[in-house]
Amino acid sequence: MRPSSALLVAAVATLLALGMAWALYRYPPTLQVVAAGSLGLGGMLALSLARYETAVALGFLLLGVVRIEPAPTDGVFAIVMAVALVTGRFDIRRVPLTAFALVGALIALNVISAIEALEPDVVARFFTITLYLAVFSIWFTGYLNSERRARLVVLAYVIGAVVVSVPSTLALFLPIPGGELLLYPDGLRAQGLFKDPNVYGPFLVPPALFVLEELMHPRLMRFRTSTKALIFLALVLGVLFSYSRAAWANLVIAVAVMLVVMAFRRGGGRRAAVILALVTVAAVSVVAVIAVTGSLGFLQERASLQTYDVHRFGAQRTGIELAERYPFGIGPGQFDVISSVSTHSMYVRVLAEQGALGLFTILGLVLFTLVLASRNAVLGRDTYGIGSAALLGIWVGVVFNSFVVDTLHWRHLWVVAAMIWAGAMRPWDR
């Protein structure tokens, strides 16, 4: 790593460490938590030093465990990134300059907007997570530089998603031990190990698309075709039984975009037909599961307009009004202090908390990533085996989802963005 790059990464790491120190100072953990945390951190540090790739795989296996923040996966990746920095494996030269600049601008605007904050404690906690995810996206882009690493990441993500989604779906209909921990408090929706079904459902969309493209063009998964088909069905059922309308739309949009891309490629008519057949079989299977489980009534109820939708739209109007009163925003995490209802939109949250400049920055980052994903898909340029058609579909679905759900702290949003950036920067021979 060049000295200037190392200095920049070290500065960001220092800022992140200060944020975590402030959070620990304001919310001191118990002695038992300190002891357990010390053992866990010590073990992870040893694992990261001895088996760097294994530590990365563990982080992706835990990607679906975000019941609290910081989540277990955050602790794993924080240590992995620290080890990468110390050992010279933190490579920022493979990050698109525009993406790097936009991520840096977003962080800078978070710091500036904190001047107007009402609750400094909330600022420290929320900003630390945002900063961590920004640094993570930069590190992961540089990390993803070979097919071996792409295989490790995709397999860990898919396996972790299946391990969470299958018992979560079963818990809705069978009395499995500890099943209530995988369900929303009303017991009617699966939420896995997330705090909200509206995060759990979309989390399953990327691995579903990865598996779907692997069914067409096997590269990274050495499973049998029947096994891949069952994994795809399990993930689709997980999305369905999250009963998240945004997740349903996310999945449909992602598959539709992928289908269109496949259709326009050489020999794409046959591949698109196969994908359509697979999706049709999955849809028929889903209908059969709905009929057997008697879920049609609740499904129809969830698909209709909900009474709390009015409150959601009202919160978004509040965000726009705050942006008019505070040009530089009200500060990281402050919307939740002012409003009892979340923004339910990443764009509105950034507009309210970082002002118009923040909105332009996040839109620039989203659109720039969309342009790169589209170019990769048109050129057939995968990310070391991770299909460009799948990544484009996933990103379009996430962009839509971000209008109705606050996705800023979704770990998989930053994972997919980094995959697209890594693909765009990959040495490639036409």
Buried (B, 14 or more C-beta within 10 A) or exposed (E): BEEEBBEBBEEBBEBBEEBBEBBEEEEEEEEEEEEEEEEBBEEBBEBBEEEBBEBBBBBBBBBBBBEEEBBBBBBBBBBBBBBBBEEEBBBBEBBBEBBBBBBBBBBBBBBBBBEBBEBEBBBBBBBBBBBBBBBBBBBBBBBBBEBEBBBBBBBBBBBBBBBBBBBBBBBBBEEEEEBEEBBBEEEBBBBBBBBBBBBBBBBBBBBBBBBBBBBBBEBBBEBEEEEBBBBBBBBBBBBBBBBBBBBBBBBBBBBBBBBBBBBEBEEBEEBBEEBBEBBEEBEEBBEEBBEEBEBEEBBEEBEEEEEEEEBBBEBBEBBEEBBEEBEBBBBBBBBBBBBEBBBBBBBBBBBBBBBBBBBBBBBBBBEBBBEBBBBBBEEBBBBBBBBBBBBBBBBBBBBBBBBBBBBBBBBBBBBBBBBBBBBBBBEEEE
